Amino acid sequence: MKIHLEEIPIRDVVDGYIDDETHGVVGYGGRLNIRPPYQREFIYKDKQRDAVIQSVLNELPLNVMYWSLCPDGTYECMDGQQRTISLCQYAHGGFSVDYRYIHNLQATDKAAYDLFMNSTLMVYICEGTEAEKLAWFKVINIAGEKLTEQEMRNAIYHGPWLSDAKKYFSKTGCPAYQIAQDYMSGAPIRQDYLETVIGWAAHADGVESVEEYMAIHQNDPTAMPLWTYFQTVTDWVFRTFKNHDAGRAKLLRGQPWGVFYADFGKNRYDPDEMEDKIQALLQDEDVTNQKGIYPYLLYGKEKYLNIRAFSPKEKRRKYEEQGGICPKCGKHFEFDEMDGDHIVPWSKGGHTEYSNLQMLCKECNGSKSNH
């Protein structure tokens, strides 16, 4: 790979800045692709964005940036996208810093305006093969805010399918967020929604991994089947579970809904009956993992609820009362050879309270659990 350093004025970089669905994100008179396929969305918080502008106005140098030269003479921003977009947005009146927009500077502080526009950026121009550029991109990413796993996958499997999928799952306020923000974990802009839904779809199709699924569909012209699948899953969730208010979101958010749908989507459930069960489980003091209520209702396995166990003090006290004798087999055992057990199982209405405790030898307890 060939690399050389250039100093490029901010005035030139922000010239012709466009950020829209049709043209993508471009600058430098239309010659710089600021967000090529391997780049992430704009993730800077206001404080970070403002710091970029303040650094320039205080005549502090920004870190070097990296552009790659394309065969047609245009450029792609390999590193420095967040800083570049911050500069472009400010230069085009997108936000103010210390209550001063760019037009305020131009009208009242021409020196500061000229300082901003004429300040130069240190840019390394890199020329090489696609493989070389991607490898270098991974190297320089180590020094910055690291890409998520899905952002790295996007760099490898970019194509028409991914571009279409990102419209549904990867934008701030995207359609997937509008539909299921209370059911999904993470942030669309960091590709969390996209990664989750691809994982669900891969499971449904019997595909081994997210990477394999993306490789299979990389050159598909549209991601509409993935979007339709997502709508089908969320519609099933809405129909199966009655209560979707904000107070329930902490329990709903992040559940593997796609996996649940694959396993139980053909079953019919009474939403009123499901809600009654949820309410009862929420009020049960023995249920220590309330988020496990949803998989428990579907799979029927108590392990999801983390039923409250008897304390060591309670078990020792009961052991002494029993004199170390297992009530099932009548034999004597040491304390560490016995387990605390519900006399009446939790599933049959028994609670984790001292009056419902017995100490069984491990063999008898295991035999009891298997019936």
N, C-alpha and C positions, 0 to 999 in steps of 0.2 A: 504493500500500500504506500502511495506517495502522500506526504503531508507537508503543507507549507502554511505559514502564518500571515494573516492579513489584518489590517486595522480598518474597520468599516464603520462609518458614522451612523449613529442612531437614526438620523434623518433619512438615510437611504434604506435602512432595515425596515422602518415603519411605513415606507412609501407603498401605497397600493394594498394596505392591509385589508384582508377579507376573512371573515369567519362565519361560514354558513354551511348548510347541508349540501348545497349544490357544488360550491367551489372548494370546500374544505377550509383549511386555515393557511393562508399564504401571505407573504410580505415581500420586501425587497423588489418592488415593482413587478410583482407576480412571478418572480424567478426563484423564490424560496418557499418550499413546502415546509411549513413550520410543524405540521403534525403528520409525518409519514406513517405508514402502517404500524411500524414497530414502536411508535411513541404512545404515551399515555394521554388521557384527557387532562385538561387544565385543573390542577388540584391545589394550587396555592391558596392559602387563606389570605384574608385582607391584610393582615399584619406582614406576611411574607411579601405580598405583592407591593405594599407601600414601601417596604424596606428597599426594594429594588430601585424605585424612583428616588427615594431619599439618598441612596448611595450615589446615584448619578449627580443629583443636585448639590451634594456635598463634595463632589469631585473625588469620590472614592472609586477605585476600579472594581468592576465586576469580574467574577471568575471567567476564565477563557471558555469559549464555546466551540463546538465542533459541527461543521457542515460537511456533507459529502457531495462531491461533484457528480452529477448524472451525465450520461452519454449525450443528452441533448443540450448540455450547457446550463441547465438549471441546478438548483441545490436542494438538499434535504437537511433539515435540522436534526443532527444526531444527538446533540446534547446542548441544553440551554433553552428548551422549549418554554419552560415556565417563565424564565426571565424575559425571553423574547416577546411572549404574549403580554406580559405585564407592561413592557415598554410600549407595545403597539396599542394596547387598550388605553393607556394613559395619553398617548400622543393623539388618539382619536376621540378624546373626551369621554372615555368610558367610566372614569372614576376620578375623585379628587384626592389629593394628599395634603393634610393640614388645611383642609377646606379650600384648596387652590386647584382649580381645573387648569388644563393646559391653556385654554383661552384666556384665563385670568392672568397667567404668566405672560402670555403674548401681549396683553393689553397694558398691564401694570408693571411688569418686571421683565423687560425685553432681554436683559442680560442673562437672567435665569433661564428664560426660554431658549435663547441661543446656546447657552451652556448645555442644556439638555439635548437639544437637537444635534449639536455639533460634536458631542462627546463620542468617542470611538469605542467600539467593542473589539476585543481581541478574539479573532476567529481562526481556528485551524481548519483549513480546507483539506479534506481527505479524498483521495481518488483510488478506487480499487474495485474488486469484484463484489457482488452482493454478499457472498459468504464472508469476505474479509471485512466489509463494513458492518455486518451484523455481529461478527466476533468482536470487533473493536467497540461497538456499541455496548456489548455486555461488559467489556473491561471498564469503560469510562463510567458506566452506571454504578459501579461499586463505590465510587467516591461521592455520589449524590444520594438523593432519597431513593432507596432501592425500589425496583419494580416488584409488583406482586407476581406470584406464579402465573396468574392468568394474563397479566400484562406481557410477561415473557412469552407465553404461548401465542398471544396475539401477534407478536413480532415474527414468529416462525410460520404461523398458519394464516397469514393475511391473504385476503382475496375477496371476491364479490360476496361470498356467503357471510364472512365475518363483518364486512362493512355494513351489510343489511342488518345483521343480528345486533350490532352495536346501537342501531337506531332505536331498537326496542328495549335493550337491557343495559346500556352503558352511558346514558346521558343523565345529567341532573334533571329530575322531574320527568324521566322517560315513561313511556306507557306502562312498563312493568311496575315501576314505582307507584304510579297512580292507582293501579289495580291492587297491588299486594304489599304495600309498604309495611303493613302490620304483620306480615307473614314471612318476610325475608330479612336476613341478617346482612350487615355490612352496608356498603355504599355503592350504588350503580357506577359512579365515576371511577372507582377503583376496581371495577370489573367483578365485584363480588356477586352481583345478580347473574351476570352472564356465566360465570364459573359454576354457580349453583345449578342453574337450569340445564346447562350442558351436562352436568353430572347426573341429573335426574334423567335426561333423555338418553344418555349412554346406558344407564341402568335399565331403562325400559326396553332398549333395543338389544340388550345383551352385549354391549360393547365394553371392552375392558377398562378404558380410561377416557378422561376428557381429551387427552391428546389424540387418541385414536379416533374419537368421534369427530374432532375438528379436522383431522387429516382426511377422513372419509368425505366430509362435506365441504372441504376447502374451496372447491371450484364450482359449487352449486350457485346458480344465478341469484337465488333468494333464500332467506332464512324464514320464510313464511311458515313452513311446517313446524319449526321450533316454536315460533310465536303461537301458532294454533295449539300446539301441545301444551304450552304454558297456560293458555286460557282454559283448556280443558281441565288441567289439574286444579287451578284456582277455583274454577266453577264448582268442581266436586267438593272442595274444602268449604266453600260458601254454603253449599246445599247440605253438607253432612253435619257441620257444626254451626249451631244457631247464633251464638253470641260472638260478635266480631267487634265489640266496642274497644276503645283504647285501653281500658283497664285490663283487658284480657290479652293485650298485645305481647306482654313480656313472656306469656306462656306459649303463645302461638308462634312468635318470631323464631326463625331458625330451625323449625321442625323439618325433617326430610319429607316434605309433602309429596314429592315426586315418587319416592320409594313407597310411601303409604298408598298412593294412587295405584301404583303398579301391582301392589299386593291385594288391595281391597276395593279398587275402583269399580269393580263389577257388582259389589255388594250394595244392597239398599239399607239405609239406616234411617230410623225415625229421629229427626233432629231434636224434637222435644224430649224424647227418651234419653238421647245422648247428653243433652243439657242438664237433665235431672241427675244423671250419674256424675257429671262433672261437678255440679254444685255439691253433691254429697261428698265427693272425694276432696274437694277444696276445704270442706269443713272437718274432715277427718284428721285429727291431730297425729295419727300414726303415719300419715303420708308425708314424708320429708322431701320428696322431689315432686313438686306440683307440675313441673314441666313434663314429667313422665306420664301424666294423666292421659294424654292423647295417644301415645303408643300403647299404653296399658289397655285402653278401651278397644283398640283395634286388635292387638295381639293377645290380650288376656294374660300377660305375664307380670307377676308382682315385682319382678326385679326392676322394672322401670320406675316404680314408686319409692324405692328405698324405704320400705316399711321400718318404722322406728324399732330399734333393738332394745332389749333389756340391758340395763347398765351393769357393769362388773360388780358394783356394790349389791345390786338386787340379786344377781346370780349367786354371789357368795353367801348372802343371807339365806337364800332358798336351799342352797347346798347343805348348809349347816342344819337347817330345819329337817331336811330329808336324811341327815346323817350319812350323806354320800351314797345313799341307796337309789338306784334307778327304779322308778315305779313300774316300768314295763317288764324288765327281766328280773328284778329283785336282787341284783348283784351290787356289790360295793365298788366304787370307783374313786380315784383321786379327782380333785376339782378340775384339773386341766384335761381330764378324760371325758368331761361331760359338757353338754351344750344347753343353753337356755332355750326353752321351747314354749310356744303358745299352746295352752291346753285346748282352747277353742281357737282354731285357725282364724287369722285375720279375714280370710276370704269368706268365712262363715259368721262373721260378726264379732269375733274375738278382738280384744284390744290389748295393747302393750301396757298392761297394768299388773301390779304385783300379784293380785288374786288370780290372774290367768297364766302365771308362770310355773313351770315345772322344769326340773333338771333331768335330762335324759342322757344316757351314755351315747356316745357318738354312733354306735351301731344301731341302737334303737331309734335314735333321732333320724338317721339316714333312712331307715326302713319306713318310718312314719311319713317322711317327706315324699316317698315314692308311691304312696297310696292316695 
